[in-house]
Amino acid sequence: MGINPRDLQKMMKKMKMEELKGVEEVIIRFADYELVLPNAEVTKMFMGGEVYQISGNSTRRDRSDVEIIEIEISDEDIQLVATQTGVSEQEAEDALLESDGDIAKAIMFLKSK
């Protein structure tokens, strides 16, 4: 038994749908891996609550291989490294990021260039 087409139309009219524009990536995280959907098409529906429909091609990414390290670098550190080495602030910042925020390592790296 199928759904009566008129009943289906009534249900669709009651359901509010919105296509989310500009989605760059959808990531579904599990304990040991992630499903990554670049450029996914995402539709948001309201059916007594929010329901999301996602479509696109996914790739599986192992989470144990991904280690995220957040480094905070102050403007003062950037200026110090730039002044000590005679490079631009952008180069100083890049060196600080490469050296995990270690000022001495960044200066030594830039002076050895």
C-alpha positions in Angstrom: 0.0 0.0 0.0 1.3 3.4 -1.0 0.6 6.9 0.3 -2.3 8.7 -1.4 -0.7 11.5 -3.6 -3.1 14.1 -2.1 -2.1 13.1 1.4 1.6 13.3 0.4 1.0 16.8 -1.0 -0.7 17.9 2.2 2.2 16.6 4.3 4.7 18.4 2.1 2.9 21.7 2.5 3.0 21.4 6.3 6.7 20.5 6.3 8.9 23.6 6.0 12.1 23.0 4.1 15.2 25.1 3.6 18.2 24.4 1.5 21.4 25.5 3.3 23.6 27.4 0.8 27.3 27.6 0.8 28.0 24.4 2.8 31.7 23.7 2.4 32.0 20.5 4.3 30.1 18.2 6.6 32.0 16.0 9.1 30.3 13.2 11.0 32.6 12.1 13.9 32.8 8.7 15.4 35.2 7.6 18.2 37.9 6.3 15.8 37.0 7.8 12.4 35.2 10.6 10.5 33.0 10.7 7.5 33.9 13.8 5.5 31.5 15.1 2.8 33.0 18.0 0.9 30.5 20.3 -0.9 27.6 18.4 0.5 24.0 19.4 -0.2 22.2 20.0 3.0 18.4 20.5 3.5 16.9 21.5 6.8 13.4 20.4 7.5 11.1 21.3 10.3 9.0 18.3 11.4 8.2 18.9 15.1 12.0 19.6 15.3 14.9 20.2 13.1 15.8 17.4 10.7 18.8 17.6 8.3 19.2 15.7 5.1 22.7 15.5 3.8 23.7 14.2 0.3 27.1 13.9 -1.3 30.1 11.6 -1.6 31.9 10.8 1.6 35.4 9.8 2.4 36.5 8.0 5.6 39.3 9.6 7.6 41.0 7.9 10.5 40.8 10.1 13.7 43.9 8.6 15.3 46.0 10.1 12.5 44.6 13.6 13.2 46.2 15.6 16.0 45.1 19.2 16.4 47.4 21.5 18.3 46.2 25.0 19.0 49.0 27.6 19.3 48.4 31.1 20.5 51.0 33.6 19.3 50.9 37.1 20.6 51.5 40.2 18.5 54.4 41.0 20.8 56.1 37.6 20.1 55.7 38.2 16.3 57.2 41.7 16.6 60.0 40.5 18.7 61.0 37.7 16.2 60.6 40.1 13.3 62.8 42.7 14.9 65.5 40.2 16.0 65.7 38.6 12.5 64.9 41.5 10.2 62.0 39.7 8.5 58.4 40.7 7.9 55.8 40.1 10.6 54.2 37.4 8.3 57.5 35.5 8.1 57.9 35.8 11.8 54.5 34.5 12.5 55.0 31.6 10.1 58.3 30.7 11.8 56.6 30.8 15.2 53.8 28.5 14.0 56.4 26.1 12.6 58.3 26.1 16.0 55.1 25.6 18.0 55.3 29.1 19.4 58.9 28.7 20.7 60.5 32.2 20.2 64.1 31.0 20.4 63.6 28.2 17.8 61.8 30.6 15.5 64.7 33.2 15.7 67.3 30.5 15.2 65.4 29.1 12.2 65.1 32.5 10.5 68.7 33.4 11.2 69.9 30.2 9.6 68.2 30.9 6.3 
